[in-house]
């Protein structure tokens, strides 16, 4: 597997994981997945 396809696969996995995280959190909170925003905090 070359570097380009590896990056493409990782991005695909990330998008899929984001979908499931939003779905699970939205169900828990009783809102729609579109209302969930995932933020990543960097080191200060």
mmCIF file of the N, C-alpha and C atoms, coordinates in Angstrom:
data_MODEL
# 
_entry.id   MODEL 
# 
loop_
_atom_site.group_PDB 
_atom_site.id 
_atom_site.type_symbol 
_atom_site.label_atom_id 
_atom_site.label_alt_id 
_atom_site.label_comp_id 
_atom_site.label_asym_id 
_atom_site.label_entity_id 
_atom_site.label_seq_id 
_atom_site.pdbx_PDB_ins_code 
_atom_site.Cartn_x 
_atom_site.Cartn_y 
_atom_site.Cartn_z 
_atom_site.occupancy 
_atom_site.B_iso_or_equiv 
_atom_site.pdbx_formal_charge 
_atom_site.auth_seq_id 
_atom_site.auth_comp_id 
_atom_site.auth_asym_id 
_atom_site.auth_atom_id 
_atom_site.pdbx_PDB_model_num 
ATOM 1   N N  . UNK A 1 1  ? 0.852   -1.177 0.000  1.00 0.00 ? 1  UNK A N  1 
ATOM 2   C CA . UNK A 1 1  ? 0.000   0.000  0.000  1.00 0.00 ? 1  UNK A CA 1 
ATOM 3   C C  . UNK A 1 1  ? 0.897   1.240  0.000  1.00 0.00 ? 1  UNK A C  1 
ATOM 4   N N  . UNK A 1 2  ? 0.612   2.154  -0.904 1.00 0.00 ? 2  UNK A N  1 
ATOM 5   C CA . UNK A 1 2  ? 1.448   3.354  -0.968 1.00 0.00 ? 2  UNK A CA 1 
ATOM 6   C C  . UNK A 1 2  ? 0.942   4.439  -0.014 1.00 0.00 ? 2  UNK A C  1 
ATOM 7   N N  . UNK A 1 3  ? 1.728   5.484  0.125  1.00 0.00 ? 3  UNK A N  1 
ATOM 8   C CA . UNK A 1 3  ? 1.417   6.540  1.092  1.00 0.00 ? 3  UNK A CA 1 
ATOM 9   C C  . UNK A 1 3  ? 0.076   7.206  0.805  1.00 0.00 ? 3  UNK A C  1 
ATOM 10  N N  . UNK A 1 4  ? -0.216  7.461  -0.477 1.00 0.00 ? 4  UNK A N  1 
ATOM 11  C CA . UNK A 1 4  ? -1.456  8.136  -0.844 1.00 0.00 ? 4  UNK A CA 1 
ATOM 12  C C  . UNK A 1 4  ? -2.674  7.301  -0.474 1.00 0.00 ? 4  UNK A C  1 
ATOM 13  N N  . UNK A 1 5  ? -2.630  6.004  -0.758 1.00 0.00 ? 5  UNK A N  1 
ATOM 14  C CA . UNK A 1 5  ? -3.775  5.165  -0.422 1.00 0.00 ? 5  UNK A CA 1 
ATOM 15  C C  . UNK A 1 5  ? -3.895  4.971  1.086  1.00 0.00 ? 5  UNK A C  1 
ATOM 16  N N  . UNK A 1 6  ? -2.773  4.987  1.791  1.00 0.00 ? 6  UNK A N  1 
ATOM 17  C CA . UNK A 1 6  ? -2.808  4.873  3.253  1.00 0.00 ? 6  UNK A CA 1 
ATOM 18  C C  . UNK A 1 6  ? -3.495  6.095  3.857  1.00 0.00 ? 6  UNK A C  1 
ATOM 19  N N  . UNK A 1 7  ? -3.147  7.274  3.384  1.00 0.00 ? 7  UNK A N  1 
ATOM 20  C CA . UNK A 1 7  ? -3.766  8.509  3.873  1.00 0.00 ? 7  UNK A CA 1 
ATOM 21  C C  . UNK A 1 7  ? -5.249  8.511  3.536  1.00 0.00 ? 7  UNK A C  1 
ATOM 22  N N  . UNK A 1 8  ? -5.590  8.085  2.339  1.00 0.00 ? 8  UNK A N  1 
ATOM 23  C CA . UNK A 1 8  ? -6.989  8.024  1.918  1.00 0.00 ? 8  UNK A CA 1 
ATOM 24  C C  . UNK A 1 8  ? -7.782  7.081  2.831  1.00 0.00 ? 8  UNK A C  1 
ATOM 25  N N  . UNK A 1 9  ? -7.212  5.939  3.155  1.00 0.00 ? 9  UNK A N  1 
ATOM 26  C CA . UNK A 1 9  ? -7.861  4.966  4.038  1.00 0.00 ? 9  UNK A CA 1 
ATOM 27  C C  . UNK A 1 9  ? -8.029  5.536  5.449  1.00 0.00 ? 9  UNK A C  1 
ATOM 28  N N  . UNK A 1 10 ? -7.008  6.210  5.959  1.00 0.00 ? 10 UNK A N  1 
ATOM 29  C CA . UNK A 1 10 ? -7.103  6.809  7.291  1.00 0.00 ? 10 UNK A CA 1 
ATOM 30  C C  . UNK A 1 10 ? -8.186  7.889  7.341  1.00 0.00 ? 10 UNK A C  1 
ATOM 31  N N  . UNK A 1 11 ? -8.289  8.701  6.301  1.00 0.00 ? 11 UNK A N  1 
ATOM 32  C CA . UNK A 1 11 ? -9.331  9.725  6.245  1.00 0.00 ? 11 UNK A CA 1 
ATOM 33  C C  . UNK A 1 11 ? -10.715 9.094  6.185  1.00 0.00 ? 11 UNK A C  1 
ATOM 34  N N  . UNK A 1 12 ? -10.831 8.007  5.458  1.00 0.00 ? 12 UNK A N  1 
ATOM 35  C CA . UNK A 1 12 ? -12.099 7.285  5.378  1.00 0.00 ? 12 UNK A CA 1 
ATOM 36  C C  . UNK A 1 12 ? -12.497 6.738  6.747  1.00 0.00 ? 12 UNK A C  1 
ATOM 37  N N  . UNK A 1 13 ? -11.537 6.156  7.450  1.00 0.00 ? 13 UNK A N  1 
ATOM 38  C CA . UNK A 1 13 ? -11.809 5.631  8.790  1.00 0.00 ? 13 UNK A CA 1 
ATOM 39  C C  . UNK A 1 13 ? -12.198 6.753  9.748  1.00 0.00 ? 13 UNK A C  1 
ATOM 40  N N  . UNK A 1 14 ? -11.537 7.884  9.643  1.00 0.00 ? 14 UNK A N  1 
ATOM 41  C CA . UNK A 1 14 ? -11.840 9.024  10.497 1.00 0.00 ? 14 UNK A CA 1 
ATOM 42  C C  . UNK A 1 14 ? -13.271 9.509  10.270 1.00 0.00 ? 14 UNK A C  1 
ATOM 43  N N  . UNK A 1 15 ? -13.665 9.633  9.016  1.00 0.00 ? 15 UNK A N  1 
ATOM 44  C CA . UNK A 1 15 ? -15.019 10.074 8.692  1.00 0.00 ? 15 UNK A CA 1 
ATOM 45  C C  . UNK A 1 15 ? -16.046 9.089  9.231  1.00 0.00 ? 15 UNK A C  1 
ATOM 46  N N  . UNK A 1 16 ? -15.772 7.789  9.101  1.00 0.00 ? 16 UNK A N  1 
ATOM 47  C CA . UNK A 1 16 ? -16.685 6.772  9.602  1.00 0.00 ? 16 UNK A CA 1 
ATOM 48  C C  . UNK A 1 16 ? -16.781 6.842  11.122 1.00 0.00 ? 16 UNK A C  1 
ATOM 49  N N  . UNK A 1 17 ? -15.646 6.994  11.796 1.00 0.00 ? 17 UNK A N  1 
ATOM 50  C CA . UNK A 1 17 ? -15.644 7.086  13.257 1.00 0.00 ? 17 UNK A CA 1 
ATOM 51  C C  . UNK A 1 17 ? -16.397 8.327  13.727 1.00 0.00 ? 17 UNK A C  1 
ATOM 52  N N  . UNK A 1 18 ? -16.208 9.435  13.035 1.00 0.00 ? 18 UNK A N  1 
ATOM 53  C CA . UNK A 1 18 ? -16.904 10.669 13.400 1.00 0.00 ? 18 UNK A CA 1 
ATOM 54  C C  . UNK A 1 18 ? -18.409 10.467 13.298 1.00 0.00 ? 18 UNK A C  1 
ATOM 55  N N  . UNK A 1 19 ? -18.850 9.787  12.249 1.00 0.00 ? 19 UNK A N  1 
ATOM 56  C CA . UNK A 1 19 ? -20.279 9.501  12.063 1.00 0.00 ? 19 UNK A CA 1 
ATOM 57  C C  . UNK A 1 19 ? -20.828 8.735  13.265 1.00 0.00 ? 19 UNK A C  1 
ATOM 58  N N  . UNK A 1 20 ? -20.129 7.689  13.675 1.00 0.00 ? 20 UNK A N  1 
ATOM 59  C CA . UNK A 1 20 ? -20.618 6.861  14.782 1.00 0.00 ? 20 UNK A CA 1 
ATOM 60  C C  . UNK A 1 20 ? -20.544 7.591  16.109 1.00 0.00 ? 20 UNK A C  1 
ATOM 61  N N  . UNK A 1 21 ? -19.512 8.370  16.339 1.00 0.00 ? 21 UNK A N  1 
ATOM 62  C CA . UNK A 1 21 ? -19.419 9.147  17.583 1.00 0.00 ? 21 UNK A CA 1 
ATOM 63  C C  . UNK A 1 21 ? -20.593 10.116 17.665 1.00 0.00 ? 21 UNK A C  1 
ATOM 64  N N  . UNK A 1 22 ? -20.863 10.827 16.568 1.00 0.00 ? 22 UNK A N  1 
ATOM 65  C CA . UNK A 1 22 ? -21.977 11.775 16.558 1.00 0.00 ? 22 UNK A CA 1 
ATOM 66  C C  . UNK A 1 22 ? -23.308 11.066 16.769 1.00 0.00 ? 22 UNK A C  1 
ATOM 67  N N  . UNK A 1 23 ? -23.488 9.913  16.142 1.00 0.00 ? 23 UNK A N  1 
ATOM 68  C CA . UNK A 1 23 ? -24.734 9.155  16.282 1.00 0.00 ? 23 UNK A CA 1 
ATOM 69  C C  . UNK A 1 23 ? -24.946 8.706  17.723 1.00 0.00 ? 23 UNK A C  1 
ATOM 70  N N  . UNK A 1 24 ? -23.909 8.170  18.337 1.00 0.00 ? 24 UNK A N  1 
ATOM 71  C CA . UNK A 1 24 ? -24.012 7.674  19.717 1.00 0.00 ? 24 UNK A CA 1 
ATOM 72  C C  . UNK A 1 24 ? -24.253 8.818  20.696 1.00 0.00 ? 24 UNK A C  1 
ATOM 73  N N  . UNK A 1 25 ? -23.493 9.902  20.557 1.00 0.00 ? 25 UNK A N  1 
ATOM 74  C CA . UNK A 1 25 ? -23.644 11.046 21.463 1.00 0.00 ? 25 UNK A CA 1 
ATOM 75  C C  . UNK A 1 25 ? -25.021 11.690 21.290 1.00 0.00 ? 25 UNK A C  1 
ATOM 76  N N  . UNK A 1 26 ? -25.467 11.826 20.061 1.00 0.00 ? 26 UNK A N  1 
ATOM 77  C CA . UNK A 1 26 ? -26.777 12.422 19.803 1.00 0.00 ? 26 UNK A CA 1 
ATOM 78  C C  . UNK A 1 26 ? -27.892 11.585 20.426 1.00 0.00 ? 26 UNK A C  1 
ATOM 79  N N  . UNK A 1 27 ? -27.786 10.281 20.312 1.00 0.00 ? 27 UNK A N  1 
ATOM 80  C CA . UNK A 1 27 ? -28.781 9.397  20.919 1.00 0.00 ? 27 UNK A CA 1 
ATOM 81  C C  . UNK A 1 27 ? -28.782 9.566  22.434 1.00 0.00 ? 27 UNK A C  1 
ATOM 82  N N  . UNK A 1 28 ? -27.606 9.617  23.017 1.00 0.00 ? 28 UNK A N  1 
ATOM 83  C CA . UNK A 1 28 ? -27.466 9.789  24.469 1.00 0.00 ? 28 UNK A CA 1 
ATOM 84  C C  . UNK A 1 28 ? -28.078 11.117 24.935 1.00 0.00 ? 28 UNK A C  1 
ATOM 85  N N  . UNK A 1 29 ? -27.835 12.180 24.162 1.00 0.00 ? 29 UNK A N  1 
ATOM 86  C CA . UNK A 1 29 ? -28.316 13.508 24.545 1.00 0.00 ? 29 UNK A CA 1 
ATOM 87  C C  . UNK A 1 29 ? -29.743 13.790 24.085 1.00 0.00 ? 29 UNK A C  1 
ATOM 88  N N  . UNK A 1 30 ? -30.270 12.945 23.202 1.00 0.00 ? 30 UNK A N  1 
ATOM 89  C CA . UNK A 1 30 ? -31.619 13.149 22.693 1.00 0.00 ? 30 UNK A CA 1 
ATOM 90  C C  . UNK A 1 30 ? -31.713 14.261 21.666 1.00 0.00 ? 30 UNK A C  1 
ATOM 91  N N  . UNK A 1 31 ? -30.664 14.424 20.870 1.00 0.00 ? 31 UNK A N  1 
ATOM 92  C CA . UNK A 1 31 ? -30.655 15.436 19.807 1.00 0.00 ? 31 UNK A CA 1 
ATOM 93  C C  . UNK A 1 31 ? -30.324 14.762 18.477 1.00 0.00 ? 31 UNK A C  1 
ATOM 94  N N  . UNK A 1 32 ? -30.290 15.556 17.411 1.00 0.00 ? 32 UNK A N  1 
ATOM 95  C CA . UNK A 1 32 ? -29.940 15.022 16.094 1.00 0.00 ? 32 UNK A CA 1 
ATOM 96  C C  . UNK A 1 32 ? -28.422 15.000 15.928 1.00 0.00 ? 32 UNK A C  1 
ATOM 97  N N  . UNK A 1 33 ? -27.892 14.008 15.196 1.00 0.00 ? 33 UNK A N  1 
ATOM 98  C CA . UNK A 1 33 ? -26.439 13.946 14.970 1.00 0.00 ? 33 UNK A CA 1 
ATOM 99  C C  . UNK A 1 33 ? -25.877 15.221 14.346 1.00 0.00 ? 33 UNK A C  1 
ATOM 100 N N  . UNK A 1 34 ? -26.678 15.911 13.528 1.00 0.00 ? 34 UNK A N  1 
ATOM 101 C CA . UNK A 1 34 ? -26.214 17.138 12.879 1.00 0.00 ? 34 UNK A CA 1 
ATOM 102 C C  . UNK A 1 34 ? -25.958 18.250 13.897 1.00 0.00 ? 34 UNK A C  1 
ATOM 103 N N  . UNK A 1 35 ? -26.524 18.112 15.097 1.00 0.00 ? 35 UNK A N  1 
ATOM 104 C CA . UNK A 1 35 ? -26.362 19.134 16.126 1.00 0.00 ? 35 UNK A CA 1 
ATOM 105 C C  . UNK A 1 35 ? -25.087 18.937 16.952 1.00 0.00 ? 35 UNK A C  1 
ATOM 106 N N  . UNK A 1 36 ? -24.413 17.824 16.750 1.00 0.00 ? 36 UNK A N  1 
ATOM 107 C CA . UNK A 1 36 ? -23.208 17.516 17.512 1.00 0.00 ? 36 UNK A CA 1 
ATOM 108 C C  . UNK A 1 36 ? -21.993 18.100 16.797 1.00 0.00 ? 36 UNK A C  1 
ATOM 109 N N  . UNK A 1 37 ? -21.180 18.819 17.542 1.00 0.00 ? 37 UNK A N  1 
ATOM 110 C CA . UNK A 1 37 ? -19.941 19.386 17.007 1.00 0.00 ? 37 UNK A CA 1 
ATOM 111 C C  . UNK A 1 37 ? -18.786 18.793 17.795 1.00 0.00 ? 37 UNK A C  1 
ATOM 112 N N  . UNK A 1 38 ? -17.836 18.216 17.090 1.00 0.00 ? 38 UNK A N  1 
ATOM 113 C CA . UNK A 1 38 ? -16.658 17.639 17.729 1.00 0.00 ? 38 UNK A CA 1 
ATOM 114 C C  . UNK A 1 38 ? -15.530 18.656 17.631 1.00 0.00 ? 38 UNK A C  1 
ATOM 115 N N  . UNK A 1 39 ? -14.978 18.999 18.785 1.00 0.00 ? 39 UNK A N  1 
ATOM 116 C CA . UNK A 1 39 ? -13.866 19.951 18.812 1.00 0.00 ? 39 UNK A CA 1 
ATOM 117 C C  . UNK A 1 39 ? -12.640 19.253 19.383 1.00 0.00 ? 39 UNK A C  1 
ATOM 118 N N  . UNK A 1 40 ? -11.501 19.547 18.810 1.00 0.00 ? 40 UNK A N  1 
ATOM 119 C CA . UNK A 1 40 ? -10.244 18.979 19.289 1.00 0.00 ? 40 UNK A CA 1 
ATOM 120 C C  . UNK A 1 40 ? -9.444  20.103 19.920 1.00 0.00 ? 40 UNK A C  1 
ATOM 121 N N  . UNK A 1 41 ? -9.079  19.898 21.173 1.00 0.00 ? 41 UNK A N  1 
ATOM 122 C CA . UNK A 1 41 ? -8.317  20.921 21.879 1.00 0.00 ? 41 UNK A CA 1 
ATOM 123 C C  . UNK A 1 41 ? -6.836  20.633 21.714 1.00 0.00 ? 41 UNK A C  1 
ATOM 124 N N  . UNK A 1 42 ? -6.110  21.618 21.230 1.00 0.00 ? 42 UNK A N  1 
ATOM 125 C CA . UNK A 1 42 ? -4.667  21.479 21.085 1.00 0.00 ? 42 UNK A CA 1 
ATOM 126 C C  . UNK A 1 42 ? -3.967  21.796 22.390 1.00 0.00 ? 42 UNK A C  1 
ATOM 127 N N  . UNK A 1 43 ? -2.706  21.472 22.438 1.00 0.00 ? 43 UNK A N  1 
ATOM 128 C CA . UNK A 1 43 ? -1.923  21.788 23.627 1.00 0.00 ? 43 UNK A CA 1 
ATOM 129 C C  . UNK A 1 43 ? -1.711  23.290 23.708 1.00 0.00 ? 43 UNK A C  1 
ATOM 130 N N  . UNK A 1 44 ? -1.855  23.826 24.900 1.00 0.00 ? 44 UNK A N  1 
ATOM 131 C CA . UNK A 1 44 ? -1.674  25.275 25.094 1.00 0.00 ? 44 UNK A CA 1 
ATOM 132 C C  . UNK A 1 44 ? -0.250  25.600 25.447 1.00 0.00 ? 44 UNK A C  1 
# 
